[in-house]
């Protein structure tokens, strides 16, 4: 009798040990932008490394459209089994402000934030038409002639646009917004002197900073960027409380099992420690690492609230 019970327990234990854990099938990582951009680059770098340790393919699917709304809707509606994930970015927290009730998901409640896996500091850069050496000279020049300086952004309601408006309110400055259709033409005109300044991601301007065509005055991060170690933070430059990092992270549909979230968080931590990942991201002006779980969830809620209030005050919305 005891032998029978022992054998049954042994068989059950063996079956449990051999049962496939997460993930038992390929994982899909959905990107809301076209291939080649920073969101896509981060997603593919993470997917390549995660696939090696998970033992399953991690497939990146590009689903561009409506500032990532289409991709976000698709993942929000997916089965919460950890096999369909969203490669999100800072713009995720702007969707409610810009699209309002037209979206079919809640940017916070429809997802479980896993981790941010990369970031790009926002940097204040000036072109040849703004001959200043530091933030103090910049503020003195802008305040002396309100609305005489122009700032370029990749578009109305973009991350750099909202970042500039936050800076403008914080410092009591007034500048003219010149929106472009993307970061590339904005940077081109900044180099050419058609516009004076831009709050840009490090990745979008790094080559031009190295060549001397643009000058970086400060980064909107809590600490200096490893890619621009000589550039001070705004805190160091005397502008307190201005922190605008662009993050890239992984979100799962609400209800995703805890085991899947645990494994994904582990993969994010491994990615942050990986030297090959660091080198791959650095080539695009990005840095690995970030926050996970409840801290990431709280960050998303704070950003949604701040962006919604700012967009309402500025009367920003997507038609």
C-alpha positions as CSV (number, residue, x, y, z in Angstrom):
1,X,0.0,0.0,0.0
2,X,2.8,2.4,1.0
3,X,4.6,1.4,-2.2
4,X,1.5,2.3,-4.3
5,X,1.1,5.7,-2.6
6,X,4.8,6.4,-3.0
7,X,4.7,5.5,-6.7
8,X,1.6,7.6,-7.3
9,X,3.3,10.6,-5.6
10,X,6.5,10.0,-7.6
11,X,4.6,9.9,-10.9
12,X,2.6,13.1,-10.0
13,X,5.8,14.9,-8.9
14,X,7.6,13.8,-12.1
15,X,4.7,15.0,-14.3
16,X,4.7,18.3,-12.5
17,X,8.4,18.7,-12.9
18,X,8.1,18.0,-16.6
19,X,5.1,20.1,-17.2
20,X,6.0,23.1,-19.5
21,X,6.3,26.4,-17.7
22,X,6.0,29.8,-19.1
23,X,6.3,30.3,-22.1
24,X,5.1,27.0,-23.6
25,X,4.6,28.7,-27.0
26,X,6.2,31.5,-29.0
27,X,5.7,35.0,-27.5
28,X,4.5,37.9,-29.7
29,X,5.8,41.4,-28.9
30,X,3.7,44.0,-30.7
31,X,5.3,47.4,-31.7
32,X,3.1,50.4,-32.5
33,X,5.5,51.9,-35.0
34,X,7.2,50.9,-38.2
35,X,10.4,48.9,-38.3
36,X,13.6,50.9,-37.9
37,X,12.6,53.4,-35.2
38,X,13.7,53.4,-31.6
39,X,10.7,51.4,-30.3
40,X,11.3,48.7,-32.9
41,X,15.1,48.7,-32.1
42,X,14.5,48.2,-28.4
43,X,11.8,45.5,-29.0
44,X,14.1,43.5,-31.3
45,X,17.1,43.8,-29.0
46,X,15.0,42.5,-26.1
47,X,13.3,39.8,-28.2
48,X,16.6,38.4,-29.4
49,X,18.0,38.1,-25.9
50,X,14.8,36.8,-24.3
51,X,14.4,34.1,-27.0
52,X,17.7,32.6,-26.1
53,X,16.8,32.1,-22.4
54,X,13.1,31.4,-22.7
55,X,13.6,28.6,-25.1
56,X,10.8,29.9,-27.3
57,X,10.8,32.4,-30.2
58,X,9.9,36.0,-29.3
59,X,8.4,37.4,-32.5
60,X,8.3,41.2,-33.0
61,X,5.2,42.3,-34.9
62,X,5.0,45.8,-36.2
63,X,1.5,47.3,-36.2
64,X,1.9,51.0,-36.9
65,X,-0.9,53.5,-37.0
66,X,-2.5,56.3,-35.0
67,X,0.4,57.0,-32.7
68,X,0.5,53.3,-31.6
69,X,-3.2,53.2,-30.8
70,X,-3.9,50.3,-33.2
71,X,-1.2,48.1,-31.6
72,X,-2.3,49.0,-28.1
73,X,-5.9,48.1,-28.9
74,X,-4.8,44.8,-30.3
75,X,-2.8,43.8,-27.2
76,X,-5.5,45.1,-24.8
77,X,-8.0,42.7,-26.4
78,X,-5.6,39.7,-26.5
79,X,-5.9,36.7,-24.3
80,X,-4.0,37.5,-21.0
81,X,-1.7,34.5,-21.1
82,X,1.6,36.3,-21.4
83,X,2.0,35.3,-25.1
84,X,1.0,38.7,-26.5
85,X,2.8,41.7,-25.2
86,X,3.1,45.4,-26.0
87,X,6.4,47.1,-26.7
88,X,5.2,50.4,-25.3
89,X,7.0,53.8,-25.0
90,X,6.4,57.2,-23.3
91,X,3.8,58.1,-26.0
92,X,1.5,55.4,-24.3
93,X,0.8,57.9,-21.5
94,X,-0.2,60.6,-24.0
95,X,-2.9,58.5,-25.8
96,X,-5.7,59.3,-23.4
97,X,-4.9,63.0,-23.5
98,X,-4.9,63.1,-27.3
99,X,-7.6,60.6,-28.2
100,X,-10.0,60.8,-25.3
101,X,-13.0,58.5,-25.4
102,X,-12.3,57.3,-28.9
103,X,-9.9,54.6,-27.7
104,X,-11.2,51.2,-26.8
105,X,-8.9,50.6,-23.8
106,X,-7.8,52.2,-20.6
107,X,-4.1,53.1,-20.9
108,X,-3.5,52.2,-17.2
109,X,-6.2,49.6,-16.2
110,X,-6.1,47.5,-19.4
111,X,-2.5,46.5,-18.9
112,X,-0.1,45.2,-16.3
113,X,3.2,47.1,-16.6
114,X,6.1,44.6,-16.6
115,X,9.3,46.8,-16.8
116,X,10.9,49.6,-18.7
117,X,13.8,48.1,-20.6
118,X,15.5,51.1,-22.1
119,X,15.4,54.9,-22.0
120,X,16.6,57.9,-23.8
121,X,17.3,61.1,-22.0
122,X,15.6,64.3,-23.3
123,X,18.2,66.9,-24.1
124,X,18.0,70.6,-24.8
125,X,19.9,71.3,-28.0
126,X,20.5,74.6,-29.8
127,X,21.6,75.3,-33.3
128,X,23.7,78.0,-34.9
129,X,21.0,80.6,-34.6
130,X,21.1,80.3,-30.8
131,X,24.8,81.1,-29.8
132,X,24.6,80.3,-26.0
133,X,27.0,78.2,-24.0
134,X,24.8,77.1,-21.1
135,X,21.3,77.0,-19.6
136,X,21.8,80.3,-17.7
137,X,22.7,82.1,-21.0
138,X,19.8,80.4,-22.7
139,X,17.2,81.5,-20.2
140,X,18.6,85.0,-20.1
141,X,18.3,85.3,-23.9
142,X,14.8,83.8,-24.1
143,X,13.4,85.8,-21.2
144,X,14.8,89.0,-22.6
145,X,12.8,88.6,-25.8
146,X,9.6,86.7,-25.3
147,X,8.3,84.8,-28.4
148,X,11.5,85.7,-30.3
149,X,12.9,82.1,-30.1
150,X,11.5,79.1,-32.0
151,X,11.5,75.5,-30.9
152,X,11.2,72.5,-33.2
153,X,9.3,69.3,-32.4
154,X,8.3,66.1,-34.4
155,X,4.7,67.2,-34.3
156,X,1.8,68.6,-32.4
157,X,1.2,66.7,-29.2
158,X,4.5,64.7,-29.5
159,X,6.7,63.9,-26.5
160,X,9.1,66.8,-27.3
161,X,6.2,69.2,-27.6
162,X,4.8,68.4,-24.2
163,X,8.3,68.4,-22.7
164,X,8.9,71.9,-24.0
165,X,5.6,73.1,-22.7
166,X,6.4,71.7,-19.3
167,X,9.8,73.5,-19.4
168,X,8.2,76.7,-20.6
169,X,5.7,76.7,-17.7
170,X,8.4,75.8,-15.1
171,X,10.7,78.6,-16.2
172,X,8.2,81.2,-17.1
173,X,9.5,81.5,-20.7
174,X,7.6,82.1,-23.9
175,X,8.7,80.6,-27.2
176,X,7.1,79.8,-30.6
177,X,6.3,76.2,-31.5
178,X,7.3,75.0,-35.0
179,X,5.9,71.4,-35.5
180,X,7.4,69.1,-38.1
181,X,6.3,65.8,-39.5
182,X,8.9,63.8,-37.7
183,X,12.2,64.2,-35.8
184,X,14.5,64.1,-38.9
185,X,13.2,67.3,-40.7
186,X,13.1,69.1,-37.3
187,X,16.7,68.3,-36.7
188,X,17.6,69.3,-40.3
189,X,16.1,72.8,-39.9
190,X,17.7,73.1,-36.4
191,X,21.1,72.5,-37.9
192,X,20.3,74.9,-40.8
193,X,19.4,77.7,-38.4
194,X,15.7,77.9,-39.5
195,X,14.7,77.2,-35.9
196,X,16.6,77.9,-32.7
197,X,16.2,75.0,-30.3
198,X,14.7,71.6,-29.6
199,X,14.0,69.3,-26.7
200,X,15.0,66.0,-28.4
201,X,15.8,62.5,-27.5
202,X,19.6,61.8,-27.3
203,X,19.3,59.2,-30.0
204,X,17.9,61.7,-32.6
205,X,20.7,64.2,-32.2
206,X,23.7,62.3,-30.9
207,X,25.6,62.2,-34.3
208,X,25.1,66.0,-34.7
209,X,26.3,66.7,-31.1
210,X,29.5,64.7,-31.8
211,X,30.1,66.5,-35.1
212,X,29.6,69.9,-33.4
213,X,26.7,70.9,-35.6
214,X,24.4,71.1,-32.5
215,X,25.2,72.0,-28.9
216,X,23.7,70.2,-25.9
217,X,22.9,72.5,-22.9
218,X,21.4,70.0,-20.4
219,X,19.7,66.6,-20.1
220,X,16.3,66.3,-18.4
221,X,17.3,63.2,-16.4
222,X,17.9,62.6,-12.7
223,X,21.5,61.8,-13.5
224,X,23.8,62.6,-16.4
225,X,23.5,60.4,-19.5
226,X,26.3,57.9,-20.0
227,X,26.3,58.9,-23.7
228,X,26.7,62.6,-22.9
229,X,28.7,62.5,-19.6
230,X,30.0,66.1,-20.0
231,X,26.4,67.6,-20.3
232,X,24.9,68.6,-17.0
233,X,21.4,67.7,-15.8
234,X,18.8,70.6,-15.5
235,X,19.0,70.1,-11.8
236,X,22.7,70.9,-11.9
237,X,22.1,73.8,-14.3
238,X,19.6,75.4,-11.8
239,X,16.3,74.3,-13.2
240,X,14.7,72.2,-10.5
241,X,12.2,69.4,-11.0
242,X,12.5,69.1,-14.8
243,X,12.9,65.3,-15.5
244,X,11.6,64.1,-18.9
245,X,13.1,60.7,-19.8
246,X,11.7,58.8,-22.8
247,X,11.1,55.2,-21.7
248,X,10.6,52.0,-23.7
249,X,9.0,49.1,-21.9
250,X,6.9,45.9,-21.9
251,X,3.2,45.8,-21.0
252,X,1.0,42.7,-20.7
253,X,-2.8,42.5,-20.9
254,X,-4.6,42.9,-17.6
255,X,-5.0,39.5,-16.0
256,X,-1.8,38.0,-17.2
257,X,-0.6,35.2,-14.7
258,X,1.9,36.1,-12.0
259,X,4.3,33.4,-13.2
260,X,4.5,35.0,-16.7
261,X,5.1,38.4,-15.2
262,X,7.8,37.0,-12.9
263,X,9.6,35.5,-15.8
264,X,9.3,38.6,-18.0
265,X,10.6,40.8,-15.1
266,X,13.6,38.4,-14.8
267,X,14.3,38.7,-18.5
268,X,14.1,42.5,-18.3
269,X,16.7,42.5,-15.4
270,X,19.0,40.2,-17.5
271,X,18.6,42.5,-20.5
272,X,19.7,45.5,-18.4
273,X,22.8,43.6,-17.2
274,X,23.8,42.4,-20.7
275,X,26.8,44.1,-22.2
276,X,25.8,43.2,-25.8
277,X,22.4,44.8,-25.2
278,X,24.0,47.9,-23.8
279,X,26.3,48.2,-26.8
280,X,23.4,47.6,-29.3
281,X,21.3,50.3,-27.6
282,X,24.1,52.8,-27.2
283,X,24.6,52.9,-31.0
284,X,21.1,54.4,-31.2
285,X,21.5,56.8,-28.2
286,X,19.6,54.5,-25.8
287,X,20.5,53.0,-22.4
288,X,19.2,49.8,-20.9
289,X,17.5,49.4,-17.5
290,X,14.5,50.9,-15.8
291,X,11.8,50.2,-13.3
292,X,9.4,47.3,-12.9
293,X,6.1,46.2,-11.4
294,X,4.3,48.6,-9.0
295,X,6.8,51.4,-9.5
296,X,6.4,51.3,-13.2
297,X,2.6,51.2,-12.9
298,X,2.6,54.2,-10.6
299,X,4.9,56.1,-13.1
300,X,2.4,55.4,-15.9
301,X,-0.5,56.7,-13.8
302,X,1.4,59.9,-12.9
303,X,2.4,60.5,-16.5
304,X,-1.2,60.0,-17.8
305,X,-2.5,62.5,-15.3
306,X,0.2,65.1,-16.1
307,X,-0.2,64.7,-19.8
308,X,-4.0,64.8,-19.7
309,X,-3.9,68.1,-17.7
310,X,-1.3,69.6,-19.9
311,X,-3.1,68.7,-23.1
312,X,-6.4,70.1,-21.8
313,X,-4.7,73.3,-20.8
314,X,-3.1,73.6,-24.3
315,X,-6.3,72.4,-26.0
316,X,-4.3,69.6,-27.7
317,X,-6.2,66.8,-29.4
318,X,-6.0,64.5,-32.4
319,X,-8.8,65.2,-34.9
